[in-house]
Amino acid sequence: MLDPELLERITARRAELDELGEQLAKRLAEVRAERDELALAEKVLERVREQLAQERAEAAPVPVPGQVGGMPVMMIPHRAASVRETALPAGYQRILAAVRQADGPVMARQVGEMVGVDVSVRAKLEPLRGRMNRMADRGWLRKLLDGRFTTRL
């Protein structure tokens, strides 16, 4: 026969453990609910971040003519994830499209023929070469060691 005092202690301890288990289960449910809320908040923040990035990219500033020595010049932006090709002036966009259309790396003369520049006149070809070099400096084109140009990607 079991000692009644020992049986009472076991029953009391079992009740304490049951109560502690209930408290822990309640706390665990609270922790899981908070983790779910944080995961949802993280998703919402990521979606908002993506929307803001897209809005910023769409609202990228259009190049504004500047002045150098009193002469108007068009500022060519550096290539970045947030800067779209539409930020380039139309002539630069045509150059980029011509280089993309080519089967491989091209010389300035070939691009000139594609965009309608009179390549027989050096004075008309050199400004085109300068634009292409500027585009290479700003990351829109890649200039190879032999002087030919290709797209960055």
DAUR-V574869 format. One record per residue. N is the residue number from 1. RES is the residue in one letter. PSI is psi in radians with two decimals (none if undefined). OMEGA is omega as a letter, one per 30 degrees, with the letter a starting at -180 (* if undefined). BURIAL is + if it has 9 or more other C-alpha atoms within 8 Angstrom, else -. Layout:
n=N res=RES psi=PSI omega=OMEGA burial=BURIAL
n=N res=RES psi=PSI omega=OMEGA burial=BURIAL
//
This chain:
n=1 res=M psi=2.41 omega=a burial=-
n=2 res=L psi=2.56 omega=l burial=-
n=3 res=D psi=2.22 omega=a burial=-
n=4 res=P psi=-0.60 omega=l burial=-
n=5 res=E psi=-0.74 omega=l burial=-
n=6 res=L psi=-0.72 omega=l burial=-
n=7 res=L psi=-0.67 omega=l burial=+
n=8 res=E psi=-0.69 omega=l burial=-
n=9 res=R psi=-0.75 omega=l burial=-
n=10 res=I psi=-0.76 omega=l burial=-
n=11 res=T psi=-0.74 omega=l burial=-
n=12 res=A psi=-0.74 omega=a burial=-
n=13 res=R psi=-0.70 omega=l burial=-
n=14 res=R psi=-0.70 omega=l burial=-
n=15 res=A psi=-0.72 omega=l burial=-
n=16 res=E psi=-0.77 omega=a burial=-
n=17 res=L psi=-0.67 omega=l burial=-
n=18 res=D psi=-0.75 omega=l burial=-
n=19 res=E psi=-0.76 omega=l burial=-
n=20 res=L psi=-0.72 omega=l burial=-
n=21 res=G psi=-0.75 omega=l burial=-
n=22 res=E psi=-0.77 omega=l burial=-
n=23 res=Q psi=-0.77 omega=l burial=-
n=24 res=L psi=-0.72 omega=l burial=-
n=25 res=A psi=-0.72 omega=l burial=-
n=26 res=K psi=-0.78 omega=l burial=-
n=27 res=R psi=-0.72 omega=l burial=-
n=28 res=L psi=-0.71 omega=l burial=-
n=29 res=A psi=-0.71 omega=l burial=-
n=30 res=E psi=-0.75 omega=l burial=-
n=31 res=V psi=-0.79 omega=l burial=-
n=32 res=R psi=-0.71 omega=l burial=-
n=33 res=A psi=-0.74 omega=l burial=-
n=34 res=E psi=-0.69 omega=l burial=-
n=35 res=R psi=-0.71 omega=l burial=-
n=36 res=D psi=-0.73 omega=l burial=-
n=37 res=E psi=-0.73 omega=l burial=-
n=38 res=L psi=-0.70 omega=l burial=-
n=39 res=A psi=-0.72 omega=l burial=-
n=40 res=L psi=-0.77 omega=l burial=-
n=41 res=A psi=-0.67 omega=l burial=-
n=42 res=E psi=-0.75 omega=l burial=-
n=43 res=K psi=-0.77 omega=l burial=-
n=44 res=V psi=-0.78 omega=l burial=-
n=45 res=L psi=-0.69 omega=l burial=-
n=46 res=E psi=-0.75 omega=l burial=-
n=47 res=R psi=-0.77 omega=l burial=-
n=48 res=V psi=-0.71 omega=l burial=-
n=49 res=R psi=-0.75 omega=l burial=-
n=50 res=E psi=-0.72 omega=l burial=-
n=51 res=Q psi=-0.75 omega=l burial=-
n=52 res=L psi=-0.72 omega=l burial=-
n=53 res=A psi=-0.73 omega=l burial=+
n=54 res=Q psi=-0.76 omega=l burial=-
n=55 res=E psi=-0.71 omega=l burial=-
n=56 res=R psi=-0.70 omega=l burial=+
n=57 res=A psi=-0.70 omega=l burial=+
n=58 res=E psi=-0.52 omega=a burial=-
n=59 res=A psi=0.33 omega=l burial=-
n=60 res=A psi=2.40 omega=a burial=+
n=61 res=P psi=2.38 omega=l burial=-
n=62 res=V psi=2.40 omega=a burial=-
n=63 res=P psi=2.34 omega=a burial=+
n=64 res=V psi=2.32 omega=l burial=-
n=65 res=P psi=2.37 omega=l burial=-
n=66 res=G psi=-2.96 omega=l burial=-
n=67 res=Q psi=2.40 omega=l burial=-
n=68 res=V psi=2.08 omega=a burial=-
n=69 res=G psi=0.57 omega=l burial=-
n=70 res=G psi=-0.06 omega=a burial=-
n=71 res=M psi=2.39 omega=l burial=-
n=72 res=P psi=2.39 omega=l burial=-
n=73 res=V psi=2.65 omega=l burial=-
n=74 res=M psi=2.26 omega=l burial=+
n=75 res=M psi=2.21 omega=l burial=-
n=76 res=I psi=2.07 omega=a burial=+
n=77 res=P psi=2.68 omega=l burial=+
n=78 res=H psi=2.54 omega=l burial=-
n=79 res=R psi=2.32 omega=l burial=+
n=80 res=A psi=2.89 omega=a burial=-
n=81 res=A psi=-0.56 omega=a burial=-
n=82 res=S psi=-0.07 omega=a burial=-
n=83 res=V psi=2.09 omega=a burial=+
n=84 res=R psi=2.86 omega=l burial=+
n=85 res=E psi=-0.48 omega=a burial=-
n=86 res=T psi=-0.22 omega=l burial=-
n=87 res=A psi=-0.28 omega=l burial=+
n=88 res=L psi=2.58 omega=l burial=+
n=89 res=P psi=2.74 omega=a burial=+
n=90 res=A psi=-0.73 omega=a burial=-
n=91 res=G psi=-0.67 omega=l burial=-
n=92 res=Y psi=-0.60 omega=l burial=+
n=93 res=Q psi=-0.68 omega=l burial=+
n=94 res=R psi=-0.70 omega=l burial=+
n=95 res=I psi=-0.84 omega=a burial=+
n=96 res=L psi=-0.74 omega=l burial=+
n=97 res=A psi=-0.69 omega=a burial=-
n=98 res=A psi=-0.73 omega=l burial=+
n=99 res=V psi=-0.66 omega=l burial=+
n=100 res=R psi=-0.65 omega=a burial=+
n=101 res=Q psi=-0.41 omega=a burial=-
n=102 res=A psi=2.69 omega=a burial=-
n=103 res=D psi=-0.38 omega=a burial=-
n=104 res=G psi=-2.81 omega=l burial=-
n=105 res=P psi=2.49 omega=a burial=+
n=106 res=V psi=2.71 omega=l burial=+
n=107 res=M psi=2.82 omega=l burial=+
n=108 res=A psi=-0.64 omega=a burial=+
n=109 res=R psi=-0.76 omega=a burial=-
n=110 res=Q psi=-0.72 omega=l burial=-
n=111 res=V psi=-0.71 omega=l burial=+
n=112 res=G psi=-0.75 omega=l burial=+
n=113 res=E psi=-0.65 omega=a burial=+
n=114 res=M psi=-0.56 omega=a burial=-
n=115 res=V psi=0.03 omega=l burial=+
n=116 res=G psi=0.43 omega=l burial=-
n=117 res=V psi=2.43 omega=l burial=+
n=118 res=D psi=1.68 omega=a burial=+
n=119 res=V psi=-0.15 omega=l burial=+
n=120 res=S psi=-0.28 omega=l burial=-
n=121 res=V psi=1.97 omega=a burial=-
n=122 res=R psi=-0.62 omega=a burial=-
n=123 res=A psi=-0.33 omega=l burial=-
n=124 res=K psi=-0.43 omega=a burial=+
n=125 res=L psi=-0.64 omega=a burial=+
n=126 res=E psi=-0.71 omega=l burial=-
n=127 res=P psi=-0.64 omega=l burial=-
n=128 res=L psi=-0.79 omega=l burial=+
n=129 res=R psi=-0.70 omega=l burial=+
n=130 res=G psi=-0.74 omega=l burial=-
n=131 res=R psi=-0.74 omega=a burial=+
n=132 res=M psi=-0.67 omega=l burial=+
n=133 res=N psi=-0.71 omega=l burial=+
n=134 res=R psi=-0.73 omega=l burial=+
n=135 res=M psi=-0.63 omega=l burial=+
n=136 res=A psi=-0.72 omega=l burial=+
n=137 res=D psi=-0.55 omega=a burial=-
n=138 res=R psi=0.10 omega=l burial=+
n=139 res=G psi=0.07 omega=a burial=+
n=140 res=W psi=-0.56 omega=l burial=+
n=141 res=L psi=2.95 omega=l burial=+
n=142 res=R psi=2.21 omega=l burial=+
n=143 res=K psi=2.18 omega=l burial=+
n=144 res=L psi=2.87 omega=a burial=-
n=145 res=L psi=-0.50 omega=a burial=-
n=146 res=D psi=0.09 omega=l burial=-
n=147 res=G psi=-0.04 omega=l burial=-
n=148 res=R psi=2.81 omega=a burial=+
n=149 res=F psi=2.61 omega=l burial=+
n=150 res=T psi=2.95 omega=l burial=+
n=151 res=T psi=2.81 omega=a burial=+
n=152 res=R psi=-0.63 omega=a burial=-
n=153 res=L psi=none omega=* burial=-
//
